[in-house]
């Protein structure tokens, strides 16, 4: 299993599918992913980086990417612990790290800051590492 963050989901949604190298992977994410990815796509359209219709299509595509929603009973408590250990004021990114820890999985992200911090606790990889 690979835990994916919103940066990965947004890229997949903009392309309308999973990349071939992720076709056989079991992808999972905390519930936060869907609101975070929707917000990121909306922001891209708001800034004029993508067309509003493209954002809507991508938001709809997220549901078809085969990312399973994992809401572990200890997720939020563990995210708080992760954020404290890594010196992060917010727990949003820590949810991805916490889920990877609780699931004994790796985290796939395009976010360099998240990857650097997460690598202190788990295996965090970027798309080029696949």
C-alpha positions in Angstrom: 0.0 0.0 0.0 1.1 3.6 -0.7 -0.3 6.5 1.1 -0.8 9.4 -1.3 -1.2 13.1 -0.5 -3.2 15.8 -2.3 -0.3 16.8 -4.5 -0.3 13.4 -6.1 -4.1 13.2 -6.3 -4.3 16.6 -8.0 -1.8 15.6 -10.6 -3.6 12.3 -11.3 -7.0 14.1 -11.4 -5.7 16.7 -13.9 -4.6 13.8 -16.2 -7.8 11.9 -15.5 -6.1 8.7 -14.5 -3.4 7.0 -12.6 0.0 6.8 -14.2 0.9 3.4 -15.5 3.5 2.9 -12.8 0.8 3.2 -10.1 -1.7 1.0 -11.9 -1.1 -2.0 -9.6 -0.6 -0.1 -6.4 -3.1 -0.1 -3.6 -3.4 3.7 -2.9 -4.9 5.1 0.3 -5.3 8.4 2.0 -6.7 10.0 5.1 -10.2 11.7 4.6 -8.4 15.1 4.4 -7.2 14.3 0.9 -10.6 14.9 -0.8 -11.2 18.4 0.6 -7.5 19.4 0.3 -7.4 18.3 -3.4 -10.7 20.0 -4.2 -9.3 23.2 -2.6 -6.1 23.0 -4.6 -7.9 22.5 -7.9 -10.3 25.4 -7.1 -7.3 27.6 -6.3 -5.6 26.7 -9.6 -8.7 27.8 -11.4 -9.1 30.9 -9.3 -5.5 32.0 -10.1 -6.1 31.3 -13.8 -3.6 28.5 -14.0 -6.3 26.1 -15.3 -9.7 26.7 -16.8 -12.6 26.5 -14.4 -14.1 23.7 -16.4 -10.8 21.7 -16.1 -11.0 22.1 -12.3 -14.5 20.7 -12.2 -13.6 17.8 -14.4 -10.5 17.1 -12.2 -12.6 17.3 -9.0 -15.0 14.8 -10.5 -12.1 12.6 -11.6 -10.7 12.3 -8.0 -13.5 9.8 -7.2 -12.4 7.5 -10.0 -8.7 7.3 -9.2 -9.2 4.3 -6.9 -7.7 5.9 -3.8 -9.3 4.3 -0.7 -10.3 6.5 2.2 -8.7 5.3 5.5 -9.9 6.7 8.7 -7.9 4.9 11.3 -9.3 5.3 14.9 -5.9 6.7 16.1 -5.3 8.9 13.0 -5.9 12.3 14.6 -4.1 11.6 17.9 -1.1 10.2 15.9 -1.2 13.2 13.6 -0.9 15.5 16.6 2.1 13.5 17.8 3.7 13.6 14.4 3.3 17.3 14.1 4.8 17.8 17.6 7.8 15.6 16.8 8.4 17.4 13.5 7.9 20.9 14.8 4.9 21.6 12.6 2.2 24.0 13.8 -0.6 22.3 11.8 -1.5 18.7 11.6 -2.8 18.6 8.0 0.4 17.1 6.5 0.9 15.1 9.6 -2.2 13.1 8.8 -0.6 11.6 5.8 2.5 10.8 7.8 0.5 9.3 10.6 -1.6 7.2 8.3 1.6 5.8 6.7 3.0 5.0 10.2 -0.2 3.4 11.3 -0.5 1.4 8.1 3.1 0.5 7.9 3.2 2.0 4.4 5.2 4.5 2.4 4.1 8.0 1.6 4.1 9.3 -2.0 4.2 13.1 -2.4 5.3 15.8 -4.7 5.7 18.2 -1.8 9.4 18.5 -1.0 8.9 20.0 2.5 6.5 17.2 3.5 8.9 14.6 2.1 11.9 16.0 4.0 10.0 16.1 7.3 8.2 12.8 6.8 11.5 11.0 5.9 12.5 11.4 9.5 9.7 9.0 10.6 8.7 6.9 7.5 9.7 6.1 4.0 8.6 9.1 1.9 9.1 9.0 -1.8 8.4 11.2 -4.8 7.2 10.2 -8.3 10.7 9.9 -9.6 11.4 7.2 -7.0 8.8 4.8 -8.4 
